[in-house]
């Protein structure tokens, strides 16, 4: 227990590490490990502390020889224990840099698959270009060592998967460095980095060919390929190498040109998740517009629509800055997803992933010249509201409102509505006139009442927060935040957290939208006029509309009830601080 506590204290605190060294902690720790060399539990806990201490702030060179001796002893004595191997190798890397693992890998010092996997995972966790032993030349050596390891353990798919992952990281790092190196720097580097990348890509493609039927290998390799492609420009020889390896030789006779990626697609035609990963590779080559075109050409095929929707969601989620092609594809991507939802209205899984994709795409609508009209965004919110009707008062099993498929659909549909309403604040009034607030209130009630009193659940709490946030945009914050807090806040900490998080989210969104040049609406995003009196419903207006006195009282009441839940207490205090600042400004 003492060693575990030391690990917690020294892991991220340089001052704690310095204090540990100042009171003679090194002598005590190394002595304990030497004295209990055969005790696996002591070795694992102690080596984890050594890993933390090696981060800096407490290192004394006088202990280097003893440090390495303790690690060598532990690795030799407990060569069959995966935890000792993992943390021991991690400590070796932390002290001596990534290159300390390269030579043993290359010379086959690690005899067991467990030890090899631990070494590979340690290398994969290195920050290339930022730490000791992770320079360009070191990464070239890592690729060489990993490829030799793959040859030595060709019958171990776990070693091969770990190897392909790190090869993808290494090749992507080198490709980026080569692309951004000037002429002088490129001449200095020579041909070794490019040749190492080509070796890594060849090994990855060989593995894909060899393990074509294994879904885990295919997923890992495809993710590595995507990472490499994202680091290459259009004219990169690495990109062309991947293109030839995946799509075959264009000059081959007809019927003899089935590419490797086509074979992979055929081998896993019923695996929706893997098909989405494969589509991601295709999008990296041909752009996201290719996915949209596939959806439009196969609009009645569920086997195409679901993977394509997954791929769109993943693509727009992972892209912080879109290129021109991806920006121009925004309107058609939204329309394609909405069409798929209309084609498969009863499919909960497709509806769930569609709502997520719509949300991820809509969050990029602020990009200039995106071509997305207000009408398209209205259709997004309407489609998400319609999806909520599928689980309004029931779920896929029809007798359990806590069903995870229903929960996930509620989460993604409300996420979508909140995202679109943030882009188009006036959309809340339009949705309210069409009764969407009743469906949202029902979703919130279903999720809240499915939670046992006094219990916490991460998935349900995230769903509750999104439901409260979406309801705030459509119905207003007093009903969406204050009423659930008063009704369930004392008995259900999950509801108290959802209310607090919604207050914080509205406050932060309000600060962002009030900044100079940060308007949430533009002329091109017009919403159909509401028949009633429209209230301003942007984030800033919603936050100002929070009943300060009532919210403060309800949040304080929740704090008094859930006094033992420190994590919840912190969230409630943060929400109260935002409400307090609003009250001060109003006064």
C-alpha positions as CSV (number, residue, x, y, z in Angstrom):
1,X,0.0,0.0,0.0
2,X,2.9,2.4,0.9
3,X,4.5,1.8,-2.5
4,X,1.2,2.4,-4.3
5,X,0.7,5.6,-2.5
6,X,4.3,6.7,-3.4
7,X,3.5,6.0,-7.0
8,X,0.4,8.2,-6.9
9,X,2.3,11.0,-5.2
10,X,5.3,11.0,-7.5
11,X,3.7,10.2,-10.9
12,X,2.8,13.8,-11.9
13,X,4.3,15.9,-9.2
14,X,8.0,17.0,-9.6
15,X,8.0,18.6,-6.2
16,X,6.9,15.3,-4.6
17,X,9.7,13.5,-6.4
18,X,12.3,16.1,-5.2
19,X,11.0,15.8,-1.7
20,X,11.2,12.0,-1.9
21,X,14.9,12.2,-2.9
22,X,15.7,14.8,-0.3
23,X,14.6,12.5,2.6
24,X,16.7,9.6,1.4
25,X,13.9,7.9,-0.5
26,X,16.2,6.4,-3.2
27,X,18.2,4.3,-0.7
28,X,15.1,3.1,1.0
29,X,13.3,2.2,-2.3
30,X,16.2,0.4,-3.9
31,X,16.9,-1.4,-0.6
32,X,13.3,-2.6,-0.4
33,X,13.4,-3.9,-3.9
34,X,16.7,-5.7,-3.3
35,X,15.5,-7.2,0.0
36,X,12.2,-8.5,-1.6
37,X,13.6,-9.5,-4.9
38,X,11.4,-12.6,-5.1
39,X,8.1,-10.8,-4.1
40,X,6.2,-10.1,-7.3
41,X,3.8,-7.6,-5.7
42,X,6.7,-5.6,-4.2
43,X,8.6,-5.6,-7.4
44,X,5.7,-4.4,-9.5
45,X,4.8,-1.6,-7.0
46,X,8.4,-0.5,-6.5
47,X,9.2,-0.5,-10.2
48,X,6.2,1.7,-10.9
49,X,7.6,4.2,-8.4
50,X,11.0,4.0,-10.2
51,X,9.2,4.7,-13.5
52,X,7.7,7.8,-11.9
53,X,11.0,9.0,-10.4
54,X,12.8,8.6,-13.7
55,X,10.6,11.4,-15.1
56,X,12.9,13.9,-13.5
57,X,13.0,16.2,-10.5
58,X,14.7,13.7,-8.2
59,X,17.4,11.9,-10.2
60,X,20.8,11.4,-8.8
61,X,23.5,9.9,-11.0
62,X,25.0,8.0,-8.1
63,X,22.0,5.6,-8.1
64,X,22.2,4.8,-11.9
65,X,24.2,1.5,-11.6
66,X,22.1,0.3,-8.7
67,X,18.9,1.3,-10.5
68,X,19.8,-0.7,-13.6
69,X,20.9,-3.7,-11.4
70,X,17.5,-3.8,-9.6
71,X,15.6,-3.7,-12.9
72,X,17.8,-6.3,-14.5
73,X,17.3,-8.6,-11.5
74,X,13.5,-8.1,-11.6
75,X,13.3,-8.8,-15.3
76,X,15.4,-12.0,-15.0
77,X,13.7,-13.3,-11.9
78,X,10.2,-12.6,-13.0
79,X,10.5,-13.3,-16.8
80,X,7.1,-14.9,-16.9
81,X,5.2,-12.1,-15.1
82,X,3.7,-9.7,-17.5
83,X,3.3,-6.9,-15.0
84,X,6.9,-7.0,-13.9
85,X,8.0,-7.2,-17.5
86,X,5.8,-4.2,-18.6
87,X,6.8,-1.9,-15.8
88,X,10.4,-3.0,-15.7
89,X,10.8,-2.2,-19.4
90,X,8.9,1.1,-19.0
91,X,11.3,2.1,-16.3
92,X,14.3,1.1,-18.5
93,X,12.9,3.4,-21.2
94,X,12.1,6.2,-18.8
95,X,15.7,6.2,-17.5
96,X,17.7,5.4,-20.6
97,X,15.5,6.5,-23.5
98,X,13.7,4.5,-26.2
99,X,17.0,3.3,-27.7
100,X,17.6,1.2,-24.5
101,X,14.9,-1.2,-25.8
102,X,15.9,-1.2,-29.5
103,X,19.1,-3.2,-29.2
104,X,17.6,-6.0,-27.1
105,X,14.7,-6.2,-29.5
106,X,17.0,-6.4,-32.5
107,X,19.3,-9.0,-30.9
108,X,16.4,-11.2,-29.6
109,X,17.2,-10.7,-25.9
110,X,13.5,-10.9,-25.2
111,X,12.7,-14.6,-25.6
112,X,9.0,-14.7,-24.6
113,X,6.1,-13.1,-26.4
114,X,5.0,-11.4,-23.2
115,X,8.3,-9.6,-22.9
116,X,8.3,-8.6,-26.5
117,X,4.8,-7.2,-26.3
118,X,5.8,-5.2,-23.2
119,X,8.8,-3.8,-25.0
120,X,6.7,-2.9,-28.1
121,X,4.1,-1.2,-26.0
122,X,6.7,0.8,-24.2
123,X,8.2,2.0,-27.5
124,X,4.7,2.8,-28.8
125,X,4.1,5.1,-25.8
126,X,7.3,7.1,-26.6
127,X,6.8,10.7,-27.8
128,X,8.7,10.6,-31.0
129,X,10.9,13.6,-31.6
130,X,10.4,14.9,-28.0
131,X,12.2,12.5,-25.7
132,X,15.6,10.9,-25.3
133,X,16.2,8.2,-27.9
134,X,13.3,9.3,-30.2
135,X,15.2,11.3,-32.8
136,X,14.8,10.6,-36.5
137,X,17.7,8.2,-36.5
138,X,16.4,6.5,-33.4
139,X,13.0,6.0,-35.1
140,X,14.8,4.5,-38.1
141,X,16.4,2.0,-35.7
142,X,13.1,1.3,-34.0
143,X,11.6,0.3,-37.4
144,X,14.5,-2.0,-38.1
145,X,14.2,-3.7,-34.7
146,X,10.4,-4.1,-34.9
147,X,10.6,-5.6,-38.4
148,X,13.1,-8.2,-37.2
149,X,10.8,-8.9,-34.2
150,X,7.9,-9.6,-36.6
151,X,10.1,-12.1,-38.4
152,X,11.0,-13.9,-35.2
153,X,7.4,-14.1,-33.9
154,X,5.6,-14.6,-37.2
155,X,3.2,-17.1,-35.6
156,X,2.1,-14.7,-32.8
157,X,-0.7,-12.5,-34.0
158,X,-0.6,-10.4,-30.8
159,X,3.1,-9.5,-31.4
160,X,2.3,-8.8,-35.1
161,X,-0.6,-6.5,-34.2
162,X,1.5,-4.5,-31.7
163,X,4.3,-4.4,-34.3
164,X,2.0,-3.0,-37.0
165,X,0.7,-0.3,-34.6
166,X,4.2,1.0,-33.8
167,X,5.3,0.7,-37.4
168,X,2.4,3.0,-38.3
169,X,3.4,5.5,-35.7
170,X,7.1,5.5,-36.7
171,X,6.4,5.7,-40.4
172,X,3.9,8.6,-39.9
173,X,6.4,10.5,-37.8
174,X,9.2,10.1,-40.4
175,X,6.8,10.9,-43.3
176,X,5.8,14.2,-41.6
177,X,9.4,15.1,-40.8
178,X,10.5,14.4,-44.4
179,X,7.6,16.4,-45.8
180,X,8.4,19.5,-43.6
181,X,12.2,19.3,-43.9
182,X,13.9,21.9,-45.9
183,X,16.3,21.2,-48.7
184,X,19.3,21.5,-46.4
185,X,17.8,19.3,-43.7
186,X,16.7,16.7,-46.2
187,X,20.2,16.5,-47.5
188,X,21.5,16.1,-44.0
189,X,19.0,13.2,-43.2
190,X,19.9,11.3,-46.4
191,X,17.8,8.4,-47.7
192,X,17.7,6.3,-44.5
193,X,14.3,7.8,-43.2
194,X,12.5,7.3,-46.5
195,X,13.9,3.7,-46.9
196,X,12.9,2.9,-43.3
197,X,9.3,4.1,-44.1
198,X,9.2,2.0,-47.2
199,X,10.4,-1.1,-45.1
200,X,7.7,-0.3,-42.5
201,X,4.9,0.0,-45.2
202,X,6.1,-3.2,-46.9
203,X,5.9,-5.1,-43.5
204,X,2.4,-3.7,-42.8
205,X,1.1,-4.7,-46.2
206,X,2.7,-8.1,-45.9
207,X,0.9,-8.6,-42.6
208,X,-2.4,-7.5,-44.1
209,X,-2.0,-10.1,-46.8
210,X,-0.9,-12.8,-44.4
211,X,-3.6,-12.1,-41.8
212,X,-6.4,-11.0,-44.1
213,X,-9.0,-13.1,-42.4
214,X,-8.3,-11.8,-38.9
215,X,-10.5,-8.7,-38.1
216,X,-8.2,-7.5,-35.3
217,X,-5.1,-7.5,-37.5
218,X,-7.0,-5.8,-40.3
219,X,-8.4,-3.1,-38.1
220,X,-4.9,-2.3,-36.6
221,X,-3.2,-2.3,-40.0
222,X,-5.9,-0.1,-41.6
223,X,-5.6,2.4,-38.7
224,X,-1.8,2.4,-39.2
225,X,-2.2,3.0,-42.9
226,X,-4.6,5.9,-42.3
227,X,-2.2,7.5,-39.9
228,X,0.6,7.3,-42.4
229,X,-1.6,8.7,-45.2
230,X,-2.5,11.7,-43.1
231,X,1.2,12.5,-42.7
232,X,1.9,12.3,-46.5
233,X,1.2,14.8,-49.2
234,X,-0.4,13.9,-52.5
235,X,3.0,13.4,-54.3
236,X,4.6,11.4,-51.6
237,X,6.3,8.2,-52.8
238,X,5.0,6.5,-49.6
239,X,1.4,7.3,-50.6
240,X,2.1,5.8,-54.0
241,X,3.6,2.7,-52.4
242,X,0.5,2.2,-50.3
243,X,-1.7,2.8,-53.3
244,X,0.0,0.1,-55.3
245,X,-0.1,-2.3,-52.4
246,X,-3.8,-1.8,-51.6
247,X,-5.3,-1.3,-55.0
248,X,-3.0,-3.4,-57.2
249,X,-1.4,-2.7,-60.6
250,X,-3.6,-0.7,-62.9
251,X,-1.8,-2.2,-65.9
252,X,-2.5,-5.8,-65.0
253,X,-4.8,-7.8,-67.3
254,X,-8.5,-7.6,-66.6
255,X,-9.6,-10.1,-63.9
256,X,-6.1,-10.2,-62.4
257,X,-6.2,-6.8,-60.7
258,X,-8.2,-7.4,-57.5
259,X,-6.5,-5.2,-55.0
260,X,-5.6,-6.2,-51.5
261,X,-8.1,-3.7,-50.0
262,X,-10.9,-5.2,-52.2
263,X,-10.0,-8.7,-50.8
264,X,-10.2,-7.4,-47.3
265,X,-13.6,-5.8,-47.9
266,X,-14.9,-9.0,-49.4
267,X,-13.6,-11.1,-46.5
268,X,-15.3,-9.0,-43.9
269,X,-18.5,-7.9,-45.7
270,X,-20.7,-8.5,-42.7
271,X,-18.6,-6.7,-40.2
272,X,-20.0,-3.1,-40.0
273,X,-17.3,-1.7,-37.7
274,X,-14.5,-3.0,-39.9
275,X,-16.2,-1.8,-43.0
276,X,-16.2,1.7,-41.5
277,X,-12.5,1.4,-40.8
278,X,-11.8,0.3,-44.4
279,X,-14.0,3.2,-45.7
280,X,-11.8,5.5,-43.6
281,X,-8.8,4.2,-45.6
282,X,-10.6,4.8,-48.8
283,X,-11.5,8.4,-47.7
284,X,-7.8,9.0,-46.8
285,X,-7.0,8.2,-50.4
286,X,-9.9,9.7,-52.4
287,X,-11.4,12.2,-50.0
288,X,-14.6,12.1,-47.9
289,X,-16.6,12.8,-51.0
290,X,-16.0,9.2,-52.1
291,X,-17.9,8.0,-49.0
292,X,-20.8,10.3,-49.8
293,X,-21.0,9.1,-53.4
294,X,-21.0,5.5,-52.2
295,X,-24.0,6.3,-50.0
296,X,-25.9,8.0,-52.8
297,X,-25.2,5.1,-55.3
298,X,-26.2,2.4,-52.8
299,X,-29.0,4.3,-50.9
300,X,-31.0,1.1,-50.2
301,X,-28.1,-1.0,-49.0
302,X,-27.8,-1.2,-45.2
303,X,-24.4,-3.0,-45.7
304,X,-23.1,0.2,-47.3
305,X,-25.0,2.9,-45.4
306,X,-24.1,1.9,-41.8
307,X,-20.3,1.6,-42.4
308,X,-20.3,4.8,-44.4
309,X,-22.1,6.7,-41.7
310,X,-19.6,5.4,-39.1
311,X,-16.8,6.4,-41.3
312,X,-18.2,10.0,-41.8
313,X,-18.6,10.4,-38.0
314,X,-15.1,9.2,-37.4
315,X,-13.6,11.4,-40.2
316,X,-15.3,14.7,-39.1
317,X,-14.7,13.9,-35.4
318,X,-10.9,13.5,-35.9
319,X,-10.4,16.5,-38.2
320,X,-9.7,19.8,-36.5
321,X,-8.9,21.7,-39.6
322,X,-10.8,20.6,-42.7
323,X,-9.2,20.9,-46.2
324,X,-11.2,22.5,-49.0
325,X,-12.5,19.2,-50.3
326,X,-13.9,18.2,-46.9
327,X,-15.5,21.6,-46.4
328,X,-17.3,21.4,-49.8
329,X,-18.5,18.0,-48.9
330,X,-20.3,19.1,-45.8
331,X,-23.8,19.8,-47.3
332,X,-23.9,16.6,-49.3
333,X,-22.6,14.6,-46.3
334,X,-25.4,15.9,-44.2
335,X,-28.0,15.2,-46.8
336,X,-26.7,11.6,-47.4
337,X,-26.9,10.8,-43.7
338,X,-30.5,12.2,-43.4
339,X,-31.5,10.2,-46.5
340,X,-30.1,7.0,-44.8
341,X,-32.1,7.7,-41.7
342,X,-35.2,8.1,-43.8
343,X,-34.5,4.8,-45.6
344,X,-34.0,2.8,-42.4
345,X,-36.3,4.5,-39.9
346,X,-36.7,1.5,-37.6
347,X,-33.0,0.6,-37.2
348,X,-31.9,1.9,-33.8
349,X,-28.2,1.2,-34.5
350,X,-28.2,3.1,-37.8
351,X,-30.2,6.0,-36.3
352,X,-27.8,6.2,-33.4
353,X,-24.7,6.4,-35.6
354,X,-26.4,8.8,-37.9
355,X,-27.2,11.2,-35.1
356,X,-23.6,11.1,-34.1
357,X,-22.4,11.7,-37.6
358,X,-24.8,14.6,-38.1
359,X,-23.4,16.2,-34.9
360,X,-19.8,15.8,-35.9
361,X,-20.5,17.3,-39.3
362,X,-22.6,20.1,-38.0
363,X,-19.8,21.2,-35.6
364,X,-17.8,22.2,-38.7
365,X,-20.5,24.4,-40.1
366,X,-18.6,27.5,-38.8
367,X,-16.0,26.9,-41.5
368,X,-16.2,29.6,-44.2
369,X,-17.8,28.9,-47.6
370,X,-19.2,25.6,-46.4
371,X,-22.4,25.9,-48.4
372,X,-24.6,24.5,-45.6
373,X,-28.0,26.2,-45.6
374,X,-30.3,26.7,-42.6
375,X,-32.8,24.4,-44.3
376,X,-30.3,21.5,-44.2
377,X,-29.6,22.1,-40.5
378,X,-33.3,22.2,-39.8
379,X,-33.6,18.8,-41.4
380,X,-30.8,17.5,-39.2
381,X,-32.5,18.5,-36.0
382,X,-35.9,17.2,-37.3
383,X,-34.2,13.8,-38.2
384,X,-32.7,13.6,-34.7
385,X,-36.1,14.4,-33.1
386,X,-37.7,11.7,-35.3
387,X,-35.1,9.2,-34.1
388,X,-36.0,10.0,-30.5
389,X,-39.6,8.9,-31.2
390,X,-38.2,5.3,-31.7
391,X,-37.4,5.1,-28.0
392,X,-40.1,7.4,-26.6
393,X,-41.6,5.5,-23.7
394,X,-40.0,2.2,-24.9
395,X,-36.8,0.7,-26.1
396,X,-35.5,-2.0,-28.4
397,X,-36.4,-4.7,-25.9
398,X,-39.7,-3.0,-25.2
399,X,-39.7,-3.8,-21.5
400,X,-36.5,-2.1,-20.2
401,X,-36.0,1.6,-20.4
402,X,-32.4,1.2,-19.4
403,X,-31.6,-0.8,-22.6
404,X,-28.3,0.3,-23.9
405,X,-29.4,0.6,-27.5
406,X,-32.1,3.0,-26.4
407,X,-29.8,4.8,-24.1
408,X,-27.2,5.3,-26.8
409,X,-29.8,6.5,-29.3
410,X,-31.1,9.1,-26.8
411,X,-27.6,10.2,-26.1
412,X,-26.6,10.7,-29.8
413,X,-30.0,12.2,-30.8
414,X,-29.8,14.8,-28.0
415,X,-26.2,15.5,-28.8
416,X,-27.1,16.3,-32.4
417,X,-30.0,18.6,-31.4
418,X,-27.8,20.5,-28.9
419,X,-25.1,20.9,-31.5
420,X,-27.4,22.1,-34.3
421,X,-29.2,24.5,-31.9
422,X,-25.9,26.0,-30.9
423,X,-25.2,26.8,-34.6
424,X,-28.8,28.0,-35.1
425,X,-30.2,29.3,-31.8
426,X,-33.6,30.2,-33.2
427,X,-34.1,26.6,-34.1
428,X,-35.2,25.8,-30.5
429,X,-38.5,27.7,-31.1
430,X,-39.1,25.9,-34.3
431,X,-38.6,22.5,-32.6
432,X,-40.8,23.5,-29.7
433,X,-43.7,24.4,-32.0
434,X,-43.5,20.8,-33.4
435,X,-43.6,19.2,-30.0
436,X,-40.0,18.0,-29.9
437,X,-39.7,19.3,-26.3
438,X,-42.2,16.6,-25.2
439,X,-40.0,13.9,-26.7
440,X,-36.9,15.4,-25.1
441,X,-38.6,15.6,-21.7
442,X,-39.7,12.0,-22.1
443,X,-36.1,11.0,-22.9
444,X,-34.8,12.8,-19.9
445,X,-37.5,11.1,-17.7
446,X,-36.6,7.7,-19.1
447,X,-32.9,8.0,-18.4
448,X,-33.3,9.6,-15.0
449,X,-35.8,7.0,-13.7
450,X,-33.7,4.1,-15.0
451,X,-31.0,5.2,-12.6
452,X,-31.0,3.7,-9.2
453,X,-31.1,6.2,-6.3
454,X,-27.6,7.1,-5.1
455,X,-25.8,5.3,-8.0
456,X,-23.4,6.7,-10.6
457,X,-23.1,5.5,-14.2
458,X,-20.8,7.3,-16.7
459,X,-22.8,6.4,-19.9
460,X,-26.2,7.4,-18.3
461,X,-24.7,10.6,-16.8
462,X,-23.4,11.7,-20.2
463,X,-26.8,11.0,-21.7
464,X,-28.5,12.9,-19.0
465,X,-26.3,16.0,-19.5
466,X,-27.0,16.0,-23.3
467,X,-30.7,15.6,-22.7
468,X,-30.8,18.5,-20.2
469,X,-28.6,20.6,-22.6
470,X,-30.8,19.9,-25.6
471,X,-34.0,20.6,-23.6
472,X,-32.5,23.9,-22.5
473,X,-32.2,25.0,-26.1
474,X,-35.7,23.9,-27.0
475,X,-37.7,24.6,-23.8
476,X,-35.5,27.0,-21.8
477,X,-33.1,26.5,-18.9
478,X,-35.6,27.0,-16.1
479,X,-37.6,23.9,-17.1
480,X,-34.6,21.9,-18.4
481,X,-32.2,22.5,-15.5
482,X,-34.1,23.6,-12.4
483,X,-37.1,21.2,-12.6
484,X,-35.0,18.0,-12.9
485,X,-32.7,19.2,-10.2
486,X,-35.5,19.8,-7.8
487,X,-37.3,16.5,-8.8
488,X,-34.4,14.1,-8.8
489,X,-31.3,15.9,-7.6
490,X,-31.4,14.8,-4.0
491,X,-32.0,11.1,-4.7
492,X,-30.0,10.8,-7.9
493,X,-26.5,12.2,-8.0
494,X,-26.4,11.5,-11.8
495,X,-29.1,14.2,-12.3
496,X,-27.3,16.7,-10.1
497,X,-24.2,16.2,-12.2
498,X,-26.1,16.6,-15.4
499,X,-27.6,19.9,-14.2
500,X,-24.2,21.2,-13.0
501,X,-22.5,20.2,-16.2
502,X,-25.2,21.9,-18.3
503,X,-24.8,25.2,-16.4
504,X,-21.0,25.0,-17.0
505,X,-21.5,24.2,-20.7
506,X,-23.9,27.1,-21.2
507,X,-21.6,29.4,-19.4
508,X,-18.6,28.4,-21.6
509,X,-20.6,28.5,-24.8
510,X,-21.9,32.0,-23.8
511,X,-18.4,33.3,-23.2
512,X,-17.4,31.9,-26.6
513,X,-20.4,33.3,-28.5
514,X,-20.0,36.7,-26.8
515,X,-16.4,37.1,-28.0
516,X,-15.6,39.4,-30.9
517,X,-16.4,37.9,-34.2
518,X,-18.0,34.8,-32.7
519,X,-21.5,35.0,-33.9
520,X,-23.4,31.7,-33.8
521,X,-25.6,32.6,-36.8
522,X,-25.1,33.9,-40.3
523,X,-27.4,35.1,-43.0
524,X,-27.1,31.8,-44.9
525,X,-28.4,29.9,-41.9
526,X,-32.0,31.1,-41.9
527,X,-34.5,29.1,-39.8
528,X,-38.2,28.9,-41.0
529,X,-40.1,31.5,-39.0
530,X,-41.9,30.4,-35.8
531,X,-45.6,31.3,-35.5
532,X,-45.2,32.4,-31.9
533,X,-43.2,35.1,-30.3
534,X,-39.5,34.1,-30.7
535,X,-37.3,34.5,-27.7
536,X,-33.5,34.9,-28.1
537,X,-32.1,31.4,-27.4
538,X,-28.4,31.5,-28.1
539,X,-26.0,30.2,-25.4
540,X,-25.5,33.7,-23.9
541,X,-29.2,34.3,-23.7
542,X,-29.9,30.9,-22.2
543,X,-27.2,31.3,-19.6
544,X,-28.6,34.7,-18.6
545,X,-32.1,33.2,-18.4
546,X,-31.0,30.7,-15.7
547,X,-32.9,31.6,-12.5
548,X,-29.9,32.5,-10.4
549,X,-31.6,32.2,-7.0
550,X,-33.4,28.9,-7.7
551,X,-30.4,27.2,-9.3
552,X,-28.1,28.2,-6.5
553,X,-30.5,26.9,-3.9
554,X,-31.0,23.6,-5.7
555,X,-27.3,23.1,-6.4
556,X,-26.4,23.8,-2.7
557,X,-29.1,21.4,-1.6
558,X,-27.6,18.7,-3.8
559,X,-24.1,19.5,-2.3
560,X,-25.5,18.9,1.2
561,X,-27.1,15.6,0.2
562,X,-24.1,14.2,-1.7
563,X,-21.4,15.5,0.6
564,X,-19.3,12.3,0.4
565,X,-19.0,12.4,-3.4
566,X,-15.9,14.5,-4.0
567,X,-16.1,14.4,-7.8
568,X,-19.7,15.6,-7.8
569,X,-18.9,18.2,-5.2
570,X,-16.3,19.7,-7.5
571,X,-18.7,19.8,-10.5
572,X,-21.4,21.5,-8.3
573,X,-18.9,24.1,-7.0
574,X,-17.9,24.9,-10.5
575,X,-21.5,25.4,-11.6
576,X,-22.1,27.6,-8.6
577,X,-19.1,29.7,-9.3
578,X,-20.4,30.5,-12.8
579,X,-23.9,31.3,-11.5
580,X,-22.3,33.5,-8.8
581,X,-20.4,35.5,-11.4
582,X,-23.6,36.0,-13.4
583,X,-25.4,37.3,-10.3
584,X,-22.5,39.7,-9.6
585,X,-22.6,41.1,-13.1
586,X,-26.4,41.5,-13.0
587,X,-26.1,43.4,-9.7
